[in-house]
């Protein structure tokens, strides 16, 4: 692992177009959760991309030693993140959405992964659009090298972000993470999925309140025009970035099936369940699968009341 010298910068993306109290409270709670480990030397900046500043949230964040920034105008998804990046100075930068519950020590664990060619590290989450990133009942590998990453909470090398041009600004909020993954790979960086313990994702709140400004269809057209070799009939060809032959084969099979059939048959769920084990740091694909099956058998043989450890 690479030690992080000095304070670690964390830039948080926040958006609350209609000043919904629940979103304000959620962001404040996420920052309090991040700050509850006072031993972690973090410099936290929350950038508010909302049309108007939130005085109440700013006051709450001041008490939590979190810097609140509003640029005097509404910012796009990428602009909000990129504004935060430009306000940081540390060699490793953590980007985070306003609906992630993660502790300071876990953020430090992610940041320590960013060295020796690793451009980005991100954790398993309680909820994610990318199935391989979802925390599950079976024990997941401590560290693996997946096909892509998502923008929820990520530790980046500053050098890597500068080389790829920060968060892609041409997208309204979809495909930013896909493009960023592709650019990192093209620059020779790897992406690491790291098990840092439970991290809760409260569920797409940043995007949900942006319904009028985010367009999946528009972003899909832009992505298809910029990366035609990664696009076929509405499907992103992730096999081109898959790590390892077994993972690449699974992605190829899933991508060739009609989208509805793949969804109905649970093909993508199977691919994403197997991927962390197939691209784990140690062991071959065969060894990873054997570990998965052994753990599945152990869980099925454990009484339900004893399957989950009690959190104290």
N, C-alpha and C positions, 0 to 999 in steps of 0.2 A: 504494500500500500504506500501511497505518497502522502507525506505529512503536509498539512495546510498551515503555512506560516502566517500568523496574524489573523485579523478578523476576516470572516467570510461574508461576502455580499449576497443578499437574497432580494430579488426583485419580484414583487407580487402584482399580478394583473387583476384589476378589479373593474367591474362595470355594473352600474345600477341605473339604467335609463330613466325609470319612473320613480326612483327613490323609494323602493319597496322596503319597508322596515325589516322584513325577514332576511333580505339579502345583506342589509347593513349589519344585522346581528350575526349572520353567518360569517361574514368577513372578519368582524371583530373577534368572534370566537376562534376562528382559524388562527388569527394572529396571537391570541392569548395562549392557544395550544402550542404554537411554535415557540413562544417565549417562556413557557412554564419551566423549561430546563434552563435556569439562569447561568449554568456553568458554560453553556455554548456561546462562544464569542461571535455573534452574528450581527451584521449591520443590515437591518430590514427596511426596505423601502416599498411602500404600496403606491402604485400608480393608478389613479382613478381616471378611466377613460370616459366616464359619464359626461353628459352635456353640461351639468352644473356640479360644482363642488359640494361635498357632503360635510357640513360643519360638525355635525354630531359625531360622525365617524372619525373625523380628524381629531376631535377632542379625545375620543376613546383611545385612538392609536397613540396619541402623545403620552398618555399614561402608561402605555405598554412599551415605550421607547421604540416605536415604529414611525418612521418618517412617512408623512402623507404628502403626495404630490398630485396636483391637478394643473393641467396646462392651459386652462382657460377656454378650452374648447373640447368637443367630443373627439375621441380618438378611435381609430379602428383597432381590431384585435391585435394585429401585428405592431401598429404604432405604439400601443400601450406597453407591450413587452419590450420593444426596441428603445423606448424612452427610459424604461427601467435599466436596461443594459448599459446605456450611455452614462448613467449616474453611478455606475459601479467602478471600482478600481482594483479589486482582487483578481488574481490570475485564474481562479475558478469562480464561476458565477452560477448561482442557483436561481432558476426561474420557476415560478409557482403560481398556480391559479388560486382564486380566492375561496375555493370550496374544498381545499385539501387539509386534512388534519394529520399533521406530521410533527414530530418533536425535533428540537434542535439537534439532539445527538444523532437522530436518523439522517438529518440533512448532512451532518458532518460525515457520516458513513458513506453517503452517496458521493460527496466531494472527494473523498479519499480514493475513489475508483478512477478519477480522471487523471491519468498519467500513462506514459508509455504507449502513446498512440490511441488512447481512448478519448473520443471527442465528447461523449455524452454518457451519463449514467442515470438511470431512472428506476423507480421501485415498483414492486407489485402493489396493486390497488384493490380496494374492496369492489370497485366498479370501474370498467374501462371498455371503450369501444373495441379495443384490440384484445381479443380473447386470451392471448398468451400472457398478458399482463395481469389478468385477474387473479387475485389471491384465491386459493382453493383449499379444501379440507385436507387433501394429500400434501405432504411436505414437498416444497418446491426446491430446486437447486439454489444454492447460495448465490451463485453467479453464473449467468449464461449470456450468450451473444445472439440476440434475436434478429429477426428480419428487419424490424423497424422499431421506432419508438413513438410515443405520443407526447403532446405538450400538456402535461398536468403538473408534474413537479420533476425537474430535471437539473442535474449538475452538468455544466458545460465548461470546457476549456475556453478561456477567452480567445486564445489563438485560433481555435477551431471556429468559433462564432464569427470572428473577423474574416476568416478565409471563405466561409460560406455566405457572407453578407447578412448576418443576423437573421431574424425571422422573416420569411418571404412576405413582402408587403403587398404583392399583387393580389393575394387571396383575401376574401372577406372573413375567413375564419375556418374554412374547411381545406384540407390538403396541405396546410402549412407544415404540419409535422411530417407528412409523407415526403414533401419536397426537401425538407431539412434533412431527413434520413438519407435520401438519395445523394444530396450534396455532400454530406459527411463521408459517405462511402466513396464517392468520386474523388474526394480529397485525401483518401487513404486512412480515414479515422474509423475506428470501430465503435459500436454502441453496446453498452452493457446493461442488462436487466439484473438488478441487485436486490436480494432479499434482505431488507433492513428491519423486518418485523411488520406488525400491522400498520397500514396507512389507509385511512378512510377517505374516500372520494364521495362527497355529498351529492354529486350528480349533475354535471353539465350546467350549473347555474350561470356561469359566465356567458355561455352561448344562448341559453334559453331566453334570456331577457333581451337578446339581440335579434329577435325574429325578423325585424324589418330591415336589418342591414346585412345579415348573413344569408348567402344563397349557395346552397350545395350545387345546384345545377350550373350556375355561372362559374363557380370554382372548378367544377368538373370539366367544363369546356376549356378553361384556361390551362388546366393541368394536361388535358389531352393534346392541346396545341404545343405546349412547351416540352412535354415528355411523351411523344407518340409511341416510342418503343416500350414504354411502361403501361400502355393503355390498349385494351382490346374489348370492344363491345360492352363498355361500361364497367369493366373489371380492371383493377390495378394489378399488373403482373409482378407481384412481389417475389416470385421465384427467382427473378434476376438478382435480388439482393439477399436471398436466403443463404444462411451459413451452414454449410455441410450438404453432402449429396442426399442424405435421407430427407432432410427438411425441404430441400429443393424439389425432390420428387413428389412429396406430399402436396406442396403448393402447386406444382404443375397439374396434378390430377384434379385438385379442387378448382383451379382456374379454367380447366377445359369443360367442366360440367356447366349446364345452364344454371344461372344464379338461383332460380327458384328451386330447382332440384337439389342443388348443393345445400340450400338452407333447410329444405324439408327433410333431407336425409341426415342432417347433422354433420356434414362433411367438414365444414369449417370449424365446428366445435371440436371435432376430433383432431384436426390439424393443430389448433391452438393449444389443446390439452397436451399434446405430445411435444410440441416445439421446445419448451424450456428444458426438457430432459434430453432431447436430441442435440441441442446446441449448448449443453452445459460445459463448464470450464474443463472438467476432468471426465475421462472415460469416453468410450465409444458410444455410438447410438445403441448398440446392443446392450451395453451395460446400463445405459440410462433407462431403456425400456424395462429391463429386469428390475431395476430399483422401483420404477413406477408400479409394476405389477405386484411386487412384494408389498409395497405400501398399501396398495388397494386391497389386497387380501387381509392385511393387518387391520385396516379400518373397518372392513366388512365384518370382521370377527370381534370387533370391540363393541360392547353395549353402547347404545346411543347416549346414555347419561354420562358415560366416561370418555366419550370420543374427544371432546373439547376440553382443554385445560381451563381451570377456573382462573380468571383474571382478578388479581387482588391489588 
